[in-house]
């Protein structure tokens, strides 16, 4: 067994682990060893389907020190007029470039790909079988929010012999038209698969979409960190705060959030039952609304050669139909599981501490460890924010994120660092408001006035008061 020594042992070279290491490299002179099971950095991006793109602008994804976005708005397609969304291959190449051009040349980062973490400071090469024992000052477990991807996912239902079945990875390689397409799942992967088929010429009548639970989705127009989108983004944010402040219950809250344009649903006649924070443009949503063969009969239980068994009934199929598995999701925290402390002794567990922003969270957690000594204070500033599944999760997630944001705002040095961190997205835009711009100041005033009311009502809706 080869013995190694380092300051930080980082397990996981996915987006969050890379964001953590990047900020640590900028803020300290620490040495790091990064261990990952993939052949290249980027985590689940190594196995993503070829037509995947970021759901939100590339301008606040990746690592803090290096821009990912091309700084342009898309000129064509269903994201036209909005900031560019990097493709899967672009994201993978970006993380590889960060490793080869920034991390390794620093002389302070040692990278061990194709290795399995065994625990207790030990990891083993999947290629050579060699084992390594690391002596470290701090262990960073960047694997808690590992995303499942369809190509590595075992479907939670039976599949009979003769059924034509694949993850969405195979769609781009099709050479013959099947009798029809059956898209299984109601999340963002299913949305991407349906849009890929539609944009590439598939007949909408040939697509059947099996949705176990309809989702509330976020509109991408509200996540544009550009001055020309200020009124849209922050005007919606002000209405969002007011909706949460005035809602009588969770159902009423989502009704209000839909009315103000913060969330949207696929079918106005169907009330969504889940919220996974999937982000979609208005044009993409209209495209999906052209699909008429949407099956809402619960989760798939089994795929037989001539029928699909769902929890709410059965529908016909055939060996000539192509069944596309989009049922994988994020490995999220269990409903009854209490999130561990981010900082505990010499262990650091990067998790989301701001809604929808795992890379910003990883970067900030590294900053806190670099500049704050007191463990209780670090944990106060890094309260885990739940990754949502149910509508109730939206309440606890938003409440946690707002409480964190308030705590950060009280720390002048931290507030300044956040403003200058490109992964933050919006704080710098707010800081550049001209005090004489009455329209923008009025919007910010509505946000400020409704935020404490929203916190109070969210606590009530979450059963905390």
N, C-alpha and C positions, 0 to 999 in steps of 0.2 A: 504494500500500500504506500503510495506516494504521499508525503506530508507537505502541506502548503500552509501559508500564513498570510492573513490579510486584515484590514480594518473592518470592511463590510463584505459579508458573503451574501450575494443577492441571488435568490432562487427564482428564476423566471425572467426571460428576456422578451416578454410581451410588451405591449404599449406602456402599461403602468410601470413595469420594472425598468424600462428604458428611460421613461420620463424621470423616475426617481434617480437613477444613476447619472443622468445628464445634469440635473440640478446639483447633486452632490459633487460632481466634477467641477462645476462652476463656483460653488460656495465653500469648498474645503480643499485640503491637500491630501485627502484620504485615499487609500488604496482599496481597490474593489476586485472581487472575483465574481463573475456572473456565470451561472450554470443554467443550461436550458436543454430540453429534450429535443428541440428541433435543430435542423442543420443550419438555419439562419435566424437572426433575431426577428421579432415581430409577432411571436405567439401564434394566435389562431389565423393570422393573415397568411401563414405558410400553407394552409389547407383550404382557404376560402374559395368559393366558386368564382370563375373567371370574370363574370360580369358584375361582381359586387363593387359598390362604391361607398364612400363615406356617406352617412345620413345627414351630417351637418357640415358646414363649411370647413375646408381644409386649413383655413387660416388659424384655427385654434385646436389643431390636432398634431400629434407627434411629440417632439421634445422642445423645451423652451428655447434652446440656443440656436435652433436651425429651422428656417421656414420650410413648410411643406407646400403651402398654397402657391400657385402661380400668380396670385394677386389679380386675377381676372374674373370677370363674370362670364358664365356660359352664354354663348351666342346662339346655340341651337338646342333642340331637344326639350325634354320636359322639365329641365332645370333652367331654362332660358331666363336671363335677366338676374339670376341669383349667383352668388359666389361659387367658385368651382368646387367640385366634389372629387377628390382624388380617387382613382380606380384602385382596385386591389393590388395589381402589379406595381403601381406607382408607390403605394404605401410600403409594400415589401421592399422595393428598391431603396426607398428613403431610409428605412430602419437599418438596412444593410450598409448604406452609405454612412449613416451616423456611427455605426460600430467601426467601420474600416477607416473612416476619415477623421473621426473625432475621438472616440473612446480609446482605441488601441494605440494610436500614435502618441497619446498623452503619457504612456508609460506607467500609468496608474491603474489601468484596467486590464485584467486577464479574463479572457472569454473562453468558456468550455461548452461548445455546442454538442449535440448528440450524446448527452449525458443524462442519466436518471438519478434524481435526488433520492437518497436512501434515508435521510434524517441523521441526526446526531453528528453533523458536520461531514458526512460521507456522501460522495457521489461516484457513480461508475460510468465509464464510457460504454455506450451501446455498440461501438465498433471494435474496440480493442479488448474490452472487458476489464481494463485497468481500473483500479479503485483509488480514490483520493480522499485523504483525511485533512480537513481544513481547520486550522486554529484561527478563530476570528474574534473580534471585539463585539461586533453586532451582526445578527442574522436578519435579513430582510426577506420575508416570505411574500413574494409578489405573485402567488398562485391562487389566492382566495377567490378572485373573480374571473377565473378562467372561463372563456366562452366555448360552448360546444359548437362544432361546425358540422354541417350535414355529412361531409365525406368521412368523418371519424365517429359518427353518431350511430348507436344501435337503436333502431326504431322500437318504440314501446308496444308493438303489435306484431302479430304473426303474419308471415308472408308465404303463401302457398307456392309450390313449384309451378313454373310456367307463367307467373305474374311478371310483367315487365315493370321493373322498379329501379329507380336510380336517385341519387342526390342531385341537386340542381347543377353540380359541377359538370354533368354530362350533357346538359342541354345545348351548349355551344358546339358540340361535336355531332349532333344529329345529322343524318344524311337522307333519311326517309321520313315522310310524314306518318305518324301513328294514327290510329282510328280516332284518338282524342287524347287530351292532356288532363290528368287529374292531379291538381296541386293540393297537397296535404299540409295544413297548418294555417294559422291565422296571424302570424307575426311578420316581422320585416323581411325575412328570407322568402316567405310566400309572396309578399308584395313585390319583391325584386323579381321573382320568377315569373309572376303574371305579367309584369311590365316588360320583361325581356321578351317573352313570347309575343306580346302585343306589338312592341316596337319593331320586331323583326318579321312581322307579317302573318303571324298566326291568326286564324279566324276566331274572333271572340266566342262564336258558337261552339267551337271545338274544345273550349277550356271549361272544365268543371273545377270549382274551387271549394274545397271542404274546410269550412271554418268552424272549429269547435266553439270558440267564443269571439264575438266581434270586439275589436279594440277601439279605444279612443286613440287618435293619432295627433301628433303635434304638427303644426304647419311650419314649413321651413322658412317661409317669408318672415317669420317672427324671430329668426336667428341669423340676421344679416348684420355683421359688425361694420357697417358702412354709414357715413354721414347722411347719405340720401335716403337711407331706410330708418333714420332716427325716429320720425313720428310714428311709423308703422310699428317698429320694434318696441319702443318705450311707451307708446300710446296703448298698445295691447298689454304691456306689462302693468300699466296703471289700472286698466280695466280688469286684468287678472287679479290684482291685489284687492280691488273693490269686490269682485265676485267672491273671493274667499272670505272677505270680511263680512259679507252680508248673507251668505248661504245658510239656509235653515237646516240642511242635511247634505249628505254627500251627493245624492241624486240631484238636488237643487244646485249644488256647486258646479257639477259638470254641465248642467243645462245653461248656467250662466257663463261658464268658460267657453262653451260652444257659441253662445250668442255674441261674445266679444271677439271671437275669432282666434282664441288660443288653441282650441282643440277642434277636431272634426271627426266625422264618422263616415263609414262607407255608404250606409243606407239610412236615410232619415227615418225610415219606418222601424228600424231595429236598434234597440237600446244596447250600447256596448257594455260588456261585463268585465273587461280587463283594460289595464294600462301598462304597456311595456316601454313607453316613451319612444315608440317608433316615430320617425320624422318624415314628412312627405310634403311635396310641393302641391299647390292647388291644381296644377296641370296634371300631375301624376294621379291625384285623387279623381279628377274627372275622367281620366283614361280608365281607371279601375271601375268606375261606375258604369262603364259600358258593358261589363261582364254580367250576363243574365243567369248563368248556370251556377249559382252559389248555393251550396248545400250546408244547411245549418242543422245538423242532426247529431251534434256532440263529437267526441273523440273517436278516431278509428280504432276498432278492436281487432280486426283481421282483414287481410286482403286475400280473397279467394279468386280463383280463375274467372269466375263469372259474376261475382258479387263482392261488394264492400260492406263489411259489418261495422256499424257505428253504434255508439252507446244509445242512440235514439232511433235506431232502425237499420234498414238495409237499402242499398241501391245497386243497380246493375253495373257491371263492367265487363271487360273481355281481355283475352291475352294480347289483343292488338292495341289496347290502350296503354299509354305511358303514365305510370304513377310516380310522381315527383315528391320525394320526402323533404319537407320543410318543417319538420316537427322539432328540430333541435333548438336550443335556446341558450341563454346565459346561465352559467352555473351560479344561481343566485342564492342569497341567504334564505334558509328555511324560515317559514312563518313563525315557528315557535323557538327559533334559535336566537340567542342573545349575541350580538356582535361583540367580538373580543376587543380589548383595548388596542388601539393602534400602536401605542408605545407601552411595552411591558418588560422591564428589566433590560436585557440586551437583545430583545426581539422586537422587530418593527413589522407591522402587518399593514401594508398599504391597501386601503379600501377607498371607496368613493366618499369624499367629504363635501362635495358639491354636486348637486343633481346634474345628471347627464354628462359629467366631465371627469372621467377616470384619469386622463393624462394630467390635467391640471391638479387633480387630487394627489397623484403620485409625486408631482413636482413640488407641491407645497409641503407635503409630509417630509420630504428630504430637506427642504429649507428649514422647517421647524426643528428637525433633529440637528441640523448644523448650527443653529443660532440660539436655541433655548436649552437650558440645562435641567430645569425642573420637570420631572415626568408628568406630574399632575397638570402643570400649565400646558404642556404639549398636548396632552389628551383633551384638555378643555377646548383647545383650538382645533382639534382634529376629531370631533365626534363623528362616528360613522353615519352616513346617510344611506338609508335603505334603497336597494334597487327594487323598483316596483313590479308587482305582478297584478294584484287586485286593485280595485278602486280605492279601497281603504289604505293601501300602501302609498298611494299618491299623497294622502294627507300626512302620514308620518314622514315620508320623504321630504315633502315641501317644508314641513315644520322644522325638521332637523337642519335642512339647508339654510333656512332663514335665521335660525338661532346661531349657526356657525358664522353666517355673514355678519350678523350684528357683533359677535365677539371679535371678528377680524377688524371691523370698522373702528373699534376702540383702541387699536394698537397702531400708532402712527407709522412706525417703521414697517410693520407687516403690510399695512394698507398701501404704502408706497411701493413695496416689492410686488404686490398683486397688480397694481396699476401698470407696472412695467413688464409684467410677464405676458408674453404673447399668447399663452394658452388660456389666459383669462377671457379674452374676447371683447368685453364690453366696458370694463371700468375706465380704461383710458379714454374711450369715446365720451363717457359721462364727464370725466375731468376736464375735457376740452370745450365744454359748453360755454358759450359767451353769456355772462350774467345779464347782458342786455337783451338776450333773445327771449322775449316774454313767452312765446309759444312753448319752447323747450323747457323753460323754467316752470311753467304751469304744469306740464306733464310730470316733471320730477317732483313737484309739490304734491300731486295726487298720489304718486307712489309713496312718498314719505309719510303722508297723512294716513294712508290706508294700511301700511305695513304692520304697525303694532296692532291694529284692529284685526288684521288677517291672522296674526300669530295667536291672538286671544281666541278667535273663533276656531282656528285649526286645533288648538288644544281642547276645546269643547268637543269638536267633531271626533277627535281621537280618543275621547273618554278620559282625558287627563285632568279635567276640572269638573 
